[in-house]
Amino acid sequence: MASQQQNLAVGMERSVVELLREAAAALEQQHQQQQRNCPTPTVCPTPTVVTPSSSSTPTAPDRRTSTRVTTPEQVHIRYKHVLKTYKATLSLGQALKRHGIPKNTMALTNIIAEVQIASEGEEFNVPSYQAGTTVKEHVLQLKAYVDSCPVLQEKIDKMKNNQLLPLKWRFRF
């Protein structure tokens, strides 16, 4: 009884495979006919042919590629975009993936945006960015300033609960 069911299942599987092959061949013939009738072959669309050997799992959507940031303003803009996506998705990993930014990169540079956001409307003597310095040097200056100013540090820690990205600073420089 079990062998009969297996034979029946194998027969059905073969017939499905044969049907798929026939459909693929018919689509290919239709495409060749369109190519012959088309005045400009480069404009004619190529039909998608599904073959039994192709994977049924969908491919991942294309990620955006991030670009190198060279100024604190660019870091701040990138941070704002990721923050907006994070608030919509409630997933930091997904927000970073959508923008094509590695988590370590964001963790290394997020202090720039966090200090700018936390110091808005307050009287903090935040070190300004000097033209000709690198983002890394500016990050280290800001880290030293935040470490020396406990009021700003406390404000940033409070804002991390709901207004900033929940990332901790990692300095491996």
JOFEN-V269636 format. One record per backbone hydrogen bond with DSSP energy under -1.0 kcal/mol. NH is the residue of the N-H (numbers start at 0). CO is the residue of the C=O. E is the energy in kcal/mol with one decimal. If there is no record, write none. Layout:
BEGIN
NH/CO/E ; NH/CO/E
END
This chain:
BEGIN
4/0/-1.8 ; 5/1/-2.2 ; 6/2/-2.5 ; 7/3/-2.3 ; 8/4/-2.5 ; 9/5/-2.6 ; 10/6/-2.4 ; 11/7/-2.4 ; 12/8/-2.4 ; 13/9/-2.5 ; 14/10/-2.0 ; 15/11/-2.1 ; 16/12/-2.3 ; 17/13/-2.7 ; 18/14/-2.3 ; 19/15/-2.4 ; 20/16/-2.4 ; 21/17/-2.5 ; 22/18/-2.5 ; 23/19/-2.4 ; 24/20/-2.4 ; 25/21/-2.4 ; 26/22/-2.4 ; 27/23/-2.2 ; 28/24/-2.4 ; 29/25/-2.5 ; 30/26/-2.5 ; 31/27/-2.4 ; 32/28/-2.3 ; 33/29/-2.2 ; 34/30/-2.3 ; 35/31/-1.8 ; 36/32/-1.8 ; 37/33/-1.5 ; 42/39/-1.6 ; 53/50/-1.5 ; 74/70/-1.7 ; 75/71/-2.6 ; 76/72/-2.3 ; 77/73/-2.4 ; 78/74/-2.5 ; 79/75/-2.3 ; 80/76/-2.0 ; 81/77/-2.3 ; 82/78/-2.8 ; 83/79/-2.2 ; 84/80/-2.1 ; 85/81/-2.8 ; 86/82/-2.2 ; 87/83/-1.4 ; 88/84/-2.5 ; 89/85/-3.2 ; 94/90/-2.2 ; 95/91/-2.6 ; 96/92/-2.2 ; 97/93/-2.3 ; 98/94/-1.2 ; 100/95/-2.4 ; 105/101/-2.0 ; 106/102/-2.6 ; 107/103/-2.0 ; 108/104/-1.4 ; 109/105/-1.7 ; 111/108/-1.3 ; 113/109/-2.5 ; 114/110/-2.4 ; 115/111/-1.8 ; 116/112/-2.8 ; 117/113/-2.7 ; 118/114/-2.0 ; 121/118/-1.6 ; 125/123/-1.4 ; 132/129/-2.0 ; 137/133/-1.9 ; 138/134/-2.6 ; 139/135/-2.1 ; 140/136/-2.0 ; 141/137/-2.5 ; 142/138/-2.5 ; 143/139/-2.1 ; 144/140/-2.1 ; 145/141/-2.9 ; 146/142/-2.3 ; 147/143/-1.4 ; 152/148/-2.0 ; 153/149/-2.4 ; 154/150/-2.1 ; 155/151/-2.5 ; 156/152/-2.2 ; 157/153/-2.1 ; 158/154/-2.2 ; 159/155/-1.5 ; 160/157/-1.1 ; 162/158/-2.8 ; 163/158/-1.5 ; 166/164/-2.2
END
